[in-house]
């Protein structure tokens, strides 16, 4: 039988190379992917020394996202608390496999045995530098349990725990937009340091002597790897990892330049209650229509850091165009919206350009979502009006053909927009102009007989505000014009009465809804507080603070880490 010492003497050169490779595998904790591809070679900051290219043609953003340093402080706190929940006992399997000199080495499992949270963690926005965000962190103690297997008898498998203390890092991130609007993330300056390292053997199948050599190399080289080479590994792999998550994330990720379905933000609250009013019917139809529309969350230029007064913030300009179908586009003009004072120093400011709302209405018009029918079945509140005879005002008193119809005849009203509504934002509110055609016809006719056709023109102003997590507002209908197309023998007085009554009815219904308030969206990951709305020329600004749900964020972190591991 050949002894271990004889094997060492025969194959010492090969095993020295193998042992060195095993030491290098300790870096897989951060790299996670050891297979290089063309993307890493062409886009790595380390390899090319170039930034990702920016968008070629700058256009006004449809949506402006501004996260302030106060917001990043909340994110830092949430990450610190959530990682303390997410990392302990986190297990990643089948991390890496490599063949070196006919030796196959597998990192079978990595488990976070203990994590004492961060002594310090902060995300800082940086002005006047290529790196928009810098991350400082220090970990007091960390213990990782690693299981490695090989195809050699000297070390069949080994499980060991690496105890590290005083781990600190300082990393600068560069955010940019590709020509097609996708978010790119690269690492600029980078510094890692680690204090004491201790390696404890848990289980071994193989030569204890060989493993003692490996363990000695691990203990002495982990610090060297972390301090000198980990940044290079991160530079090569972080851009690809982030790009992979963005590509695979679908609707959950908003950083991708593609279009996402608007069913994520469909209408809610009082608009969806079936109360038989025309507004509830329209809102229900709108809710279904939003599921057919898409919004472009691509960037129109690279994110940048600015300072206004004492408030430092990162500006993220998003396309925001809404369209019907993934490949359709609108040709509406974009105009830059006015700025807002940021002396309130909220965590998040969201600017919404009137262009976004106009593309929404244009898309709704193109798919026919602004056309709807009202009858006594779906709008019980109009049942008395849609009659041949009544004591007050109804179709029978307005239209001779209806008055002469047999008793009990039922009628319907069909409203169809004949062009897309036009919206203009100003400091006074949101101004809306709508033109449509309204037809009345008998329900029981073989071919539904039209008894009236009229153009309708509506002009209104809406002023929005936020209170107690509900959207409130005031509506003023400035114009409601009823213009009959047929010879209906309406007197001028009747037409004026219709215009006045209809305009007031629409105004009262909308104000009733906004007075009660429409609940704002709620999210498991975070909650919004201290919201406010400011109307400006060509847009409006929403400002708010947010608080993260640490348990939900910890769950998301574990999911992301597990998802990334599943691709290896």
TORMAR-533569 format. One line per 8 residues: number of its first residue (from 1); for each residue x, y, z of C-alpha. Coordinates in Angstrom, 3 decimals. Example, Ala and Ser with C-alpha at 12.3 -4.5 7.8 and 13.67 -1.06 7.14 Angstrom:
1 = 12.300 -4.500 7.800 | 13.670 -1.060 7.140 $
//
This chain:
1 = 0.000 0.000 0.000 | 1.338 3.398 -0.979 | 1.587 5.865 1.894 | 0.461 9.457 1.768 | 4.080 10.598 1.999 | 5.016 8.567 -1.091 | 2.107 10.079 -2.991 | 3.259 13.547 -2.014 $
9 = 6.766 12.803 -3.224 | 5.527 11.527 -6.602 | 2.893 14.206 -7.272 | 4.051 17.187 -5.268 | 4.147 19.579 -8.211 | 0.614 18.751 -9.316 | -0.789 19.079 -5.818 | 0.902 22.374 -5.130 $
17 = -0.974 23.726 -8.159 | -4.175 22.097 -6.961 | -3.808 23.497 -3.451 | -3.210 26.958 -4.834 | -6.361 26.653 -6.898 | -8.384 25.606 -3.848 | -7.178 28.734 -2.100 | -8.324 30.830 -5.030 $
25 = -11.761 29.255 -4.771 | -12.326 31.111 -1.531 | -13.072 34.100 -3.717 | -16.123 32.348 -5.092 | -18.044 33.696 -2.097 | -18.093 37.056 -3.795 | -17.704 36.119 -7.463 | -20.157 33.215 -7.600 $
33 = -19.550 32.748 -11.281 | -16.189 31.493 -12.553 | -17.167 31.161 -16.237 | -16.283 34.242 -18.278 | -18.257 35.235 -21.361 | -18.150 37.861 -24.064 | -20.241 40.294 -22.069 | -17.691 40.470 -19.266 $
41 = -14.852 40.879 -21.746 | -16.510 43.725 -23.653 | -18.120 45.646 -20.795 | -15.841 45.205 -17.787 | -14.501 48.501 -16.447 | -11.363 46.667 -15.382 | -10.705 45.326 -18.885 | -11.629 48.341 -21.015 $
49 = -11.300 51.311 -18.701 | -14.377 52.857 -20.338 | -17.755 53.863 -18.978 | -20.910 52.449 -20.460 | -22.139 54.709 -23.238 | -24.969 57.118 -22.532 | -28.179 57.600 -24.456 | -27.403 59.210 -27.814 $
57 = -30.361 61.603 -28.109 | -31.485 63.332 -24.951 | -35.235 63.917 -24.629 | -37.308 65.258 -21.721 | -38.076 62.517 -19.226 | -41.630 61.308 -18.827 | -40.965 60.384 -15.195 | -38.234 61.842 -12.987 $
65 = -37.250 59.816 -9.927 | -35.211 61.671 -7.327 | -33.951 59.828 -4.268 | -32.348 62.127 -1.713 | -29.540 61.368 0.720 | -32.230 61.146 3.396 | -33.833 58.392 1.334 | -30.517 56.583 0.978 $
73 = -30.034 56.789 4.740 | -33.364 54.981 5.140 | -32.237 52.396 2.574 | -28.943 51.962 4.460 | -30.761 51.382 7.739 | -33.196 48.962 6.109 | -30.377 46.978 4.499 | -28.472 46.798 7.764 $
81 = -31.506 45.467 9.626 | -32.683 43.181 6.822 | -29.310 41.557 6.173 | -29.138 40.703 9.860 | -32.361 38.734 9.300 | -31.573 37.368 5.837 | -27.978 36.153 6.027 | -27.752 33.901 9.117 $
89 = -28.266 30.264 8.077 | -28.518 31.253 4.401 | -27.367 28.259 2.363 | -26.170 28.368 -1.253 | -25.523 25.095 -3.054 | -23.492 24.101 -6.110 | -21.691 27.409 -6.254 | -18.869 26.507 -8.651 $
97 = -17.079 23.727 -10.464 | -13.668 23.804 -12.133 | -11.188 21.377 -13.684 | -7.488 22.025 -13.076 | -4.812 19.511 -14.070 | -7.404 16.717 -14.270 | -8.596 17.551 -10.770 | -12.301 18.413 -10.552 $
105 = -13.117 20.698 -7.655 | -16.716 21.432 -6.633 | -17.840 24.033 -4.118 | -20.891 22.068 -3.023 | -22.288 24.314 -0.327 | -21.749 27.620 1.404 | -23.651 28.427 4.567 | -23.635 31.627 6.604 $
113 = -23.218 30.219 10.109 | -23.232 33.554 11.884 | -23.465 37.205 10.935 | -23.257 39.883 13.604 | -24.716 42.550 11.303 | -22.828 45.656 10.297 | -21.021 47.833 12.767 | -21.478 50.473 10.105 $
121 = -23.228 50.604 6.723 | -24.043 53.661 4.662 | -24.855 54.507 1.067 | -23.633 57.987 0.174 | -24.441 60.078 -2.899 | -21.380 61.717 -4.440 | -21.311 65.037 -6.276 | -18.977 65.901 -9.165 $
129 = -17.563 62.401 -9.575 | -18.066 59.587 -12.062 | -19.233 57.371 -9.195 | -22.727 58.408 -8.158 | -23.038 56.108 -5.129 | -20.452 54.970 -2.581 | -21.009 52.185 -0.067 | -19.099 52.081 3.234 $
137 = -19.509 49.064 5.496 | -17.798 47.215 8.332 | -18.716 43.785 9.671 | -17.576 42.825 13.154 | -17.724 39.026 12.863 | -18.689 36.623 10.097 | -18.582 32.823 9.899 | -18.996 30.867 6.645 $
145 = -19.181 27.077 6.410 | -17.904 25.687 3.097 | -18.098 22.158 1.694 | -15.732 21.202 -1.145 | -15.402 17.892 -3.012 | -12.780 16.683 -5.507 | -12.284 13.602 -7.668 | -9.005 12.732 -5.876 $
153 = -8.605 10.344 -2.971 | -6.284 12.650 -1.062 | -9.214 14.966 -0.383 | -12.543 13.452 -1.329 | -14.492 16.105 0.550 | -13.985 18.583 3.321 | -16.232 20.889 5.298 | -14.624 23.809 7.069 $
161 = -15.718 27.070 8.684 | -14.013 30.371 8.006 | -14.259 32.805 10.920 | -13.462 36.378 9.890 | -13.484 39.592 11.887 | -13.145 43.286 11.096 | -14.265 42.939 7.480 | -14.620 46.342 5.813 $
169 = -15.234 47.555 2.290 | -15.529 50.838 0.428 | -17.006 50.590 -3.086 | -17.990 53.214 -5.636 | -20.776 52.414 -8.125 | -21.129 53.938 -11.594 | -24.667 54.060 -12.995 | -25.229 54.748 -16.675 $
177 = -27.728 54.223 -19.471 | -27.077 52.205 -22.599 | -28.183 53.627 -25.988 | -31.375 51.552 -25.785 | -32.219 52.843 -22.306 | -31.091 49.949 -20.122 | -29.540 50.582 -16.732 | -25.881 49.601 -16.448 $
185 = -24.028 49.290 -13.145 | -20.243 49.112 -12.860 | -17.789 49.252 -9.979 | -15.300 52.102 -9.922 | -12.969 52.506 -6.954 | -12.950 49.547 -4.621 | -11.230 48.651 -1.369 | -11.660 45.545 0.812 $
193 = -9.893 44.726 4.037 | -10.138 41.877 6.481 | -8.647 41.524 9.947 | -8.232 38.150 11.611 | -9.047 34.891 9.772 | -9.439 31.489 11.413 | -10.210 28.191 9.605 | -11.812 25.355 11.598 $
201 = -12.180 21.848 10.133 | -15.651 20.336 10.570 | -15.456 17.105 8.532 | -12.776 15.534 6.325 | -12.646 12.593 3.919 | -9.035 12.261 2.831 | -5.511 12.880 3.984 | -5.326 14.970 7.127 $
209 = -1.751 15.934 6.280 | -2.721 17.315 2.863 | -5.669 19.128 4.376 | -3.436 20.733 6.995 | -1.377 22.180 4.152 | -4.517 23.411 2.412 | -5.897 24.888 5.625 | -2.646 26.713 6.262 $
217 = -2.726 28.157 2.757 | -6.356 29.163 3.157 | -5.718 30.945 6.407 | -2.790 32.917 5.024 | -4.210 33.633 1.572 | -7.836 34.555 2.264 | -6.736 37.934 3.585 | -4.461 38.408 0.591 $
225 = -7.256 37.487 -1.814 | -9.821 39.762 -0.160 | -7.449 42.700 0.167 | -5.869 42.464 -3.289 | -8.053 40.535 -5.747 | -11.676 40.608 -4.628 | -12.263 44.032 -6.177 | -11.068 42.748 -9.545 $
233 = -13.441 39.806 -9.302 | -16.337 42.112 -8.477 | -15.512 44.458 -11.348 | -15.588 41.549 -13.761 | -18.790 39.960 -12.485 | -21.108 42.560 -10.929 | -22.178 44.156 -14.266 | -23.118 40.767 -15.679 $
241 = -24.911 39.659 -12.521 | -27.036 42.818 -12.464 | -27.761 42.579 -16.182 | -28.850 38.960 -15.712 | -31.239 39.882 -12.902 | -32.709 42.710 -14.963 | -33.204 40.438 -17.981 | -34.731 37.621 -15.946 $
249 = -36.765 39.746 -13.571 | -39.739 40.503 -15.820 | -42.381 42.803 -14.398 | -40.823 42.890 -10.931 | -37.808 44.856 -12.170 | -38.309 48.427 -13.331 | -34.748 49.057 -14.461 | -35.082 47.355 -17.841 $
257 = -35.635 49.479 -20.934 | -38.476 47.322 -22.222 | -42.190 47.906 -21.672 | -44.122 46.570 -18.704 | -47.817 45.878 -18.449 | -49.860 48.515 -16.638 | -52.011 45.990 -14.809 | -49.512 46.559 -11.981 $
265 = -51.061 49.968 -11.365 | -54.701 49.399 -12.293 | -57.369 51.557 -10.711 | -58.549 50.890 -7.186 | -60.594 52.277 -4.364 | -63.913 54.056 -4.781 | -63.677 53.966 -8.576 | -64.094 50.210 -8.603 $
273 = -67.197 49.973 -6.440 | -70.267 48.972 -8.431 | -72.660 51.759 -7.491 | -74.460 52.002 -10.830 | -73.046 55.422 -11.684 | -71.564 56.208 -15.116 | -68.214 56.918 -13.441 | -68.026 53.476 -11.827 $
281 = -68.838 51.840 -15.177 | -66.132 53.837 -16.923 | -63.617 53.054 -14.159 | -64.349 49.325 -14.392 | -63.728 49.454 -18.134 | -60.556 51.456 -17.517 | -59.336 48.836 -15.061 | -59.563 46.154 -17.753 $
289 = -58.034 48.410 -20.395 | -54.922 49.123 -18.323 | -54.014 45.455 -18.559 | -53.601 45.880 -22.309 | -51.244 48.847 -22.059 | -47.490 48.984 -21.555 | -45.125 51.576 -20.109 | -41.504 52.123 -21.085 $
297 = -39.304 52.252 -17.978 | -36.097 52.733 -19.983 | -33.735 55.586 -19.136 | -33.500 58.632 -21.407 | -30.060 59.522 -20.008 | -27.661 58.328 -17.340 | -28.493 58.896 -13.651 | -26.683 61.863 -12.099 $
305 = -26.218 63.405 -8.654 | -27.187 67.026 -7.967 | -27.600 69.415 -5.069 | -30.453 71.880 -4.643 | -30.133 74.034 -1.563 | -28.982 71.647 1.150 | -30.633 68.602 -0.461 | -28.412 66.138 -2.331 $
313 = -30.228 63.729 -4.633 | -29.738 61.309 -7.506 | -31.768 62.107 -10.611 | -33.075 59.095 -12.581 | -34.821 60.156 -15.829 | -37.260 57.524 -17.130 | -38.914 57.418 -20.559 | -42.453 56.908 -19.206 $
321 = -44.213 56.514 -22.560 | -47.441 54.496 -22.372 | -48.591 52.635 -25.456 | -50.910 49.883 -26.626 | -48.845 46.782 -27.358 | -45.139 46.128 -26.773 | -44.100 47.374 -30.225 | -46.391 50.373 -30.735 $
329 = -45.272 53.950 -30.143 | -46.899 57.380 -29.977 | -45.815 60.567 -31.721 | -46.861 63.065 -29.092 | -44.576 65.991 -28.321 | -42.566 66.135 -25.098 | -42.037 69.371 -23.190 | -39.783 69.707 -20.159 $
337 = -41.699 70.212 -16.928 | -40.944 72.939 -14.401 | -38.736 72.237 -11.418 | -39.818 72.039 -7.791 | -38.194 73.419 -4.673 | -36.731 70.600 -2.576 | -36.411 72.445 0.720 | -38.832 69.936 2.300 $
345 = -36.013 67.345 2.009 | -38.312 64.358 1.535 | -36.835 60.949 0.767 | -38.342 60.651 -2.708 | -39.553 63.095 -5.354 | -41.415 61.825 -8.428 | -41.999 64.155 -11.362 | -44.734 63.101 -13.815 $
353 = -44.730 64.886 -17.158 | -48.044 65.643 -18.880 | -46.620 63.638 -21.792 | -47.142 60.429 -19.782 | -50.831 61.176 -19.170 | -51.380 62.184 -22.794 | -49.834 58.918 -24.029 | -52.124 57.099 -21.589 $
361 = -55.258 58.759 -22.983 | -54.021 58.331 -26.551 | -53.511 54.594 -25.994 | -56.894 54.216 -24.295 | -58.491 55.925 -27.280 | -56.713 53.662 -29.777 | -57.933 50.459 -28.090 | -61.487 51.777 -27.705 $
369 = -61.376 51.972 -23.926 | -62.996 55.426 -23.932 | -66.188 54.063 -25.499 | -68.898 52.729 -23.216 | -72.619 52.041 -23.113 | -75.046 53.043 -20.364 | -78.412 51.366 -19.839 | -80.808 50.586 -17.019 $
377 = -79.040 47.279 -16.352 | -75.473 48.508 -15.825 | -76.434 52.016 -14.653 | -79.539 51.745 -12.433 | -79.219 55.410 -11.506 | -80.057 56.289 -15.128 | -83.063 53.974 -15.349 | -85.578 56.794 -14.806 $
385 = -83.891 58.958 -17.425 | -83.884 56.222 -20.081 | -87.705 56.087 -20.225 | -90.408 57.014 -22.719 | -92.438 58.876 -20.110 | -91.659 60.488 -16.746 | -92.697 63.280 -14.420 | -89.427 65.203 -14.711 $
393 = -86.775 65.058 -17.455 | -86.133 61.884 -19.439 | -85.559 60.822 -23.025 | -89.295 60.911 -23.683 | -89.538 64.584 -22.774 | -86.510 65.447 -24.910 | -86.983 63.285 -28.005 | -90.286 63.075 -29.911 $
401 = -89.439 59.648 -31.365 | -88.973 58.297 -27.859 | -92.176 59.890 -26.555 | -94.178 58.212 -29.355 | -92.684 54.787 -28.667 | -94.724 52.083 -26.918 | -94.693 52.194 -23.095 | -92.001 50.069 -21.522 $
409 = -89.532 50.595 -24.361 | -85.931 50.621 -23.046 | -83.109 52.733 -24.385 | -79.344 52.884 -24.096 | -76.800 55.646 -24.369 | -73.502 54.985 -26.131 | -70.628 57.410 -25.599 | -67.592 57.173 -27.896 $
417 = -64.592 59.510 -27.939 | -63.945 60.750 -31.471 | -60.375 61.766 -30.678 | -57.904 61.241 -27.850 | -58.440 63.574 -24.866 | -55.859 66.335 -24.479 | -54.345 67.072 -21.061 | -52.328 70.116 -20.045 $
425 = -50.662 70.556 -16.650 | -50.160 73.951 -15.042 | -49.660 75.403 -11.579 | -53.461 75.694 -11.317 | -54.073 71.991 -11.897 | -54.736 69.464 -14.655 | -56.768 70.767 -17.591 | -58.658 68.132 -19.591 $
433 = -60.458 68.537 -22.928 | -62.639 65.705 -24.230 | -64.817 65.465 -27.324 | -67.137 62.541 -27.932 | -70.242 61.400 -29.758 | -73.285 60.310 -27.748 | -75.998 58.193 -29.349 | -79.338 57.012 -27.977 $
441 = -81.002 53.932 -29.433 | -83.822 51.533 -28.705 | -82.741 48.235 -27.183 | -85.416 45.906 -28.513 | -85.253 46.901 -32.193 | -84.036 44.235 -34.587 | -81.235 46.523 -35.654 | -80.822 48.948 -32.810 $
449 = -82.620 52.054 -34.008 | -80.808 55.305 -33.312 | -83.070 58.040 -32.000 | -80.416 60.675 -31.310 | -76.806 61.512 -32.096 | -74.931 64.431 -30.598 | -71.408 65.764 -30.167 | -70.253 66.419 -26.618 $
457 = -67.408 68.729 -25.591 | -66.145 68.721 -22.003 | -63.437 70.944 -20.489 | -62.494 70.534 -16.824 | -59.726 71.260 -14.335 | -58.614 68.837 -11.615 | -56.493 69.846 -8.624 | -55.048 66.926 -6.654 $
465 = -53.761 66.593 -3.090 | -52.797 63.781 -0.713 | -54.077 63.298 2.829 | -53.824 60.262 5.121 | -52.671 57.951 2.331 | -55.635 58.828 0.135 | -55.784 60.828 -3.075 | -58.186 63.760 -2.854 $
473 = -58.990 66.507 -5.297 | -61.300 69.202 -6.564 | -62.936 69.109 -10.008 | -64.344 72.092 -11.868 | -66.238 71.510 -15.139 | -65.780 74.705 -17.129 | -67.598 73.581 -20.239 | -70.167 70.972 -21.186 $
481 = -71.564 71.438 -24.685 | -74.325 69.252 -26.087 | -74.471 69.680 -29.888 | -77.245 67.577 -31.499 | -76.394 66.326 -34.977 | -79.982 65.460 -35.885 | -82.984 67.726 -36.317 | -84.389 67.271 -32.826 $
489 = -86.300 70.538 -32.605 | -84.574 71.341 -29.324 | -85.092 74.854 -28.164 | -82.097 76.893 -27.131 | -83.417 76.804 -23.576 | -83.517 72.987 -23.562 | -79.967 72.767 -24.868 | -78.732 75.206 -22.228 $
497 = -80.555 73.204 -19.563 | -78.948 69.960 -20.743 | -75.522 71.580 -20.737 | -75.919 73.038 -17.259 | -77.474 69.967 -15.630 | -75.044 67.502 -17.238 | -71.971 69.580 -16.411 | -73.006 69.964 -12.786 $
505 = -73.849 66.258 -12.499 | -70.408 65.196 -13.776 | -68.681 67.723 -11.515 | -70.680 66.593 -8.466 | -69.967 62.902 -9.113 | -66.216 63.437 -9.467 | -66.039 65.676 -6.411 | -67.952 63.072 -4.415 $
513 = -65.340 60.473 -5.328 | -62.387 62.738 -4.554 | -63.916 63.976 -1.317 | -64.095 60.405 -0.027 | -60.582 59.884 -1.350 | -59.075 57.168 -3.489 | -56.761 54.834 -1.510 | -53.166 55.008 -2.683 $
521 = -51.342 51.761 -3.516 | -49.843 49.767 -0.651 | -46.784 47.543 -0.893 | -45.435 44.700 1.210 | -41.863 45.935 0.847 | -42.354 49.496 2.086 | -44.960 52.035 3.142 | -45.304 55.650 2.002 $
529 = -45.818 58.564 4.396 | -45.991 62.375 4.373 | -47.091 62.520 0.743 | -47.793 65.797 -1.048 | -48.573 66.879 -4.632 | -47.412 70.080 -6.317 | -48.785 71.152 -9.717 | -46.313 72.834 -12.089 $
537 = -46.197 73.789 -15.756 | -46.219 70.648 -17.949 | -46.280 68.249 -15.008 | -46.748 67.554 -11.332 | -44.472 66.486 -8.496 | -45.193 63.888 -5.824 | -42.984 64.065 -2.735 | -42.999 61.522 0.064 $
545 = -41.074 59.603 2.690 | -40.943 55.815 2.911 | -40.299 53.138 5.522 | -39.140 49.636 4.663 | -40.597 46.433 6.046 | -37.397 44.746 7.241 | -38.894 41.244 7.266 | -40.213 41.605 3.703 $
553 = -36.898 43.052 2.515 | -34.992 40.189 4.159 | -37.234 37.715 2.334 | -36.528 39.478 -0.962 | -32.763 39.425 -0.340 | -32.807 35.688 0.314 | -34.874 35.195 -2.849 | -32.417 37.213 -4.949 $
561 = -29.410 35.330 -3.587 | -31.108 31.986 -4.143 | -32.193 33.022 -7.647 | -28.659 34.037 -8.551 | -27.333 30.762 -7.187 | -29.783 28.765 -9.304 | -28.149 30.002 -12.508 | -24.703 28.764 -11.639 $
//
